[in-house]
Amino acid sequence: MNYKDTLLMPKTDFEMRGNLNKKEPKFVERWKEMGLYHLVDEATKENKPFAFHDGPPYANGNMHMGHMLNKVIKDVIVRTKQMEGYYVPYIPGWDTHGLPIESAIQKLGVNRKTMSVSEFRKKCEEYALEQVNKQKEQLVRMGTMADYDHPYLTLHKSYEANQIEVFAKMAMDGLIYKGKKPVYWSYSSESALAEAEIEYYDVKSPTIFVTFDVLDGKGVLDGDEKFVIWTTTPWTIPANTGICLNADLVYAVVDTEKGKLIMLESKAEELCAKFGLEKHEILKTFKGQELENITCAHPFKDIDPYYERETLVILGDHVTDEAGTGCVHTAPGHGVDDFNVGNLYHLPVLCPVDDKGKMMEEAGEFLAGQHVDAANKTVGKKLEELGHLLHLEFITHSYPHDWRTKKPVIFRATAQWFCSIDKIRDKLLEEIDHTKWLNPWGHVRIYNMIKDRGDWCISRQRSWGVPIPIFYCEDGTPVMDEAVFKHISNLFREYGSNIWFEKEESFLLPEGYTNEHSPNGIFKKETDIMDVWFDSGSSHTGCMKERLGYYPMELYFEGSDQYRGWFNSSLIIGTAVYGKAPYKSVLSHGFVLDGKGNKMSKSLGNVVDPIKLVNQYGADVVRLWATSVAYQADVRISDDIMKQIAEGYRKIRNTLRFLLGNLNGFKVKDLVSLDELELVDEYVLGQLNGVITQAIDAYDRYDFSEVNQLMSNYMINVLSAFYGDFTKDILYIEKEENKRRRQVQTVLYYNLKALTRLYAPILVFTTEELHDYFDFGEEKAVSICMEKMPEVLALPHLEEANHLMSQFMEVRKDVLKALEVKRNEKVIGKSLEAKVTLSLKKEFADVEKLKETLKLMFIVSKCELTEETEGLEEFDTSYIKVEKFNGHTCARCWAVFDEDEMHDEELCERCFEVVNG
């Protein structure tokens, strides 16, 4: 007889191999056909809401690993909250305006110069919608669940209308103004930029030391002295109108072979050595404040009439003695500090540089048409020719760059639209203090950004975006009229913002509109568009308030770069419009790096494509990676890392398969009452209770790596290595209806049900597949994500079980050690060949209560308890002897028995009874 056929081995169609790349697309299709998101939405809409807002990724190109980390974590949050009983409508969004889209379609061959602005914008819109659809497909394939049928896009008519209303509220409250001041200007994008669009990289720049001849010493100087200024941007010398000193620093007139030079007294010797001056005698010293209002001549005064102006000596707190000469070249048209201090002295704001970063004709024939990079050299050479260049050297320093083009930016004074930060700064800081920043450093980061932030430049000199809804009167006065703003908003809601570029001013204004600044009724519309951060920063209104009536949101979650981006702009706009931050709590994730910790880039060839990973491993394995890493910091990904994650997934799947396979034929009617379980059963279920409680707590803290670690440790150490290991003897050997077998199956049932639900937000495809095999004679939801999170079981003898089993587990460690020693000595092979003699120490004496089941739980064939210790080896918990049990081996259960325990030569009494009924 083949006794193997009489064993109740695990049986299930839930495959050992996941084959996720083949199975997952079928689930994607199924969920689409059944409208799963809408089923969940409908089933939970009466529940307490959890307002979670999706920040919009940019609609250009495929989703990268950073996007996927972001979207997987968001999906886990949404699914968790839904399974916890919340109503979590999740509207995905896309940021669809801006320069990258303009650039992308021009690279595709669209010539914007051959078409109207309106036609060009339509091309941009078509491209953006194509990108949204592509990215949407990739997110759906990753198993994310959202209202993909009705996303919010910043190009939607209703969204643009809301954005105009937000702008209008801020404008009517005096927070929007137009002014001329230096802004970050990207000559590579030909547009102004906001601080959020700036990145810093090291560059090598020329530093020049230049003399300015004194014109009028104001009775303090003799008039034959020269101030020595320094700058790292020689191209700004043509715009110089001032020399800034520190009022409290001491300046010296130093007699040298190059004349009487004015510089910091503390640096005179060092500077003269740098300039190669052998003679350097200090003639006089002055406090900076004594030199205020002295005038100098521009070093180019004899080259071109443009430079026939005075340079005024002024005072500013930003001047230090840390570097340079203490005499700072000041060009109010090319620097924020320069502009601010220049305002105090009414210095002219000159900006002889055009949109493309080229010097204009007014700067003189010797510079006209040169890019600022080339102008650096030309200015230096000309200063040398004129005898004003004392020294030239190169330094490497951090310099602002356009984050899109990665090219350097310049400061350039132009007329721009600004949002005033000063007027609401205190309120913004107050709201930051009231927000819960889940990354401990998040509060400090954004607080300091807002504390130090200048006014927000919101205008852009581009075509693809929401137009700034301003008309100019005949005298140049901008129209700030609530009725006009409302009319524009209504037009955008009906036609979209393209109408701004298609229709004349008369159509865009309310019928018959006039005002005192345009007596002839002539108006001119603004051609600039809004900063895209104003677009996305309005999403709390354009999406959540418009669609759901929510404000503020419970949670915002994005990458750590968004403290200067979306978190920042949303805070400013939300607080300005509603007097309250748009979020109650904020969470962020780090960047995805390669396996060596390097930033991914095409040039390095280390970019990891998430879609390739999905095709190779399956989306669930990628989701397991995303939830296993400490995502709040920068994380790594590589082939080796993914192989480890895939191995971890295999262990999870096999454990769940073991549970399911051993419940073949089991129904809920077969469940054993909790008060009829053995203490070891209650102990395991108690451990499961701990996992449930701790995992849900970790989910609520958004610590998904802890969730995975908790469940992995439990499944490996408690289920697989302990309970599942020794209960195989019961599950496989006993009769199907045997009570002890049903007790074990009851434990497995509760484990399978709880673990499947706990893993449901993470392993969405695997748990859905598993859910399909849940056939235990009870009602179940159409999808695992519509089930509730598991609840802890009420275990009547848990305290007793924990006390006894905690002792047993310590004793078990020692027994396993003793068995391993004998295995290494080749005394035994399998543990079933062993006989264990055990003498318990006093503090572990309660383990004797398990006397009848010890051999089963140790997985040995015989375990004898004794009070004697002679011949036994001492361990921490007990005295132990392990020897080979030379008895009779049962052909069915493979355990070894004494002769009187065998029914015949082949079977033990138990197996004979099971086989023969």
DAQUICOR-V500345 format. One record per run of one state. SS is the DSSP state (hx for helix, st for strand, lp for the rest). FROM is the first residue (numbers start at 1). TO is the last residue. If there is no record, write none. Layout:
BEGIN
<<SS/FROM/TO> <SS/FROM/TO>>
END
This chain:
BEGIN
<<lp/1/2> <hx/3/6> <lp/7/19> <hx/20/34> <lp/35/35> <hx/36/44> <lp/45/48> <st/49/49> <lp/50/51> <st/52/53> <lp/54/56> <st/57/58> <lp/59/64> <hx/65/83> <lp/84/86> <st/87/87> <lp/88/92> <st/93/95> <lp/96/98> <hx/99/107> <lp/108/111> <hx/112/114> <lp/115/116> <hx/117/141> <lp/142/147> <hx/148/150> <lp/151/151> <st/152/153> <lp/154/156> <hx/157/172> <lp/173/175> <st/176/186> <lp/187/190> <st/191/193> <lp/194/194> <hx/195/197> <st/198/216> <lp/217/224> <st/225/231> <lp/232/233> <hx/234/239> <lp/240/241> <st/242/245> <lp/246/249> <st/250/256> <lp/257/258> <st/259/264> <hx/265/275> <lp/276/280> <st/281/287> <hx/288/291> <lp/292/294> <st/295/297> <lp/298/304> <hx/305/307> <lp/308/309> <st/310/315> <lp/316/327> <st/328/330> <lp/331/331> <hx/332/334> <lp/335/335> <hx/336/344> <lp/345/352> <st/353/353> <lp/354/357> <st/358/359> <lp/360/360> <hx/361/363> <lp/364/370> <st/371/371> <hx/372/385> <lp/386/388> <st/389/402> <lp/403/407> <st/408/408> <lp/409/409> <st/410/419> <lp/420/421> <hx/422/434> <lp/435/435> <st/436/437> <lp/438/441> <hx/442/452> <lp/453/455> <st/456/457> <lp/458/458> <st/459/460> <lp/461/466> <st/467/467> <lp/468/470> <st/471/472> <lp/473/477> <st/478/478> <lp/479/481> <hx/482/495> <lp/496/498> <hx/499/502> <lp/503/504> <hx/505/508> <lp/509/523> <st/524/525> <lp/526/528> <st/529/530> <lp/531/531> <hx/532/537> <lp/538/538> <hx/539/548> <lp/549/552> <st/553/559> <hx/560/563> <lp/564/565> <hx/566/578> <lp/579/582> <st/583/589> <lp/590/591> <st/592/593> <lp/594/598> <st/599/599> <lp/600/609> <hx/610/617> <lp/618/618> <hx/619/628> <lp/629/634> <st/635/636> <lp/637/638> <hx/639/661> <lp/662/667> <hx/668/670> <lp/671/673> <hx/674/676> <lp/677/678> <hx/679/700> <lp/701/703> <hx/704/726> <lp/727/727> <hx/728/733> <lp/734/738> <hx/739/759> <lp/760/763> <hx/764/772> <lp/773/783> <hx/784/786> <lp/787/797> <hx/798/824> <lp/825/830> <hx/831/833> <st/834/840> <lp/841/841> <hx/842/858> <lp/859/861> <st/862/865> <lp/866/872> <st/873/874> <lp/875/877> <st/878/884> <lp/885/887> <st/888/889> <lp/890/895> <st/896/897> <lp/898/898> <hx/899/901> <st/902/902> <lp/903/907> <st/908/908> <hx/909/916> <lp/917/917>>
END
